[in-house]
């Protein structure tokens, strides 16, 4: 089993700027998409709870860009659990360009989410749902097998969740 959840994506023209590089806001969108697909696959009951009074607020989202990517590049967004408290979750993301069998780290990101319950305007902190805690348990942050000089991932670190 891999130490991360993986969401694969092919970059489209609409995600690039006039120069042809991916517009920065898309990296943050991909974090959200990866998180949503994780919920759909491993904690679908949380999606039902989100239709009720559970809310997951993104408190912080960041991204460090290391290399350019363009339209039709294949990207693997790899999400890991960085920290889990009673009411908050911190995720770490690696954005890996998959090209001709090679994997090149092109960006790194982080996101912190808080769970809340109650009607809009009157919410209070809530415990992270137990099913989500169990689902995240297998994706805790571990030391990466990465060549720090090139940013290339070493053999044996790829795969799908």
Order of alpha helices (4+ residues) and beta strands (2+ residues): beta-alpha-alpha-beta-beta-beta-beta-beta-alpha
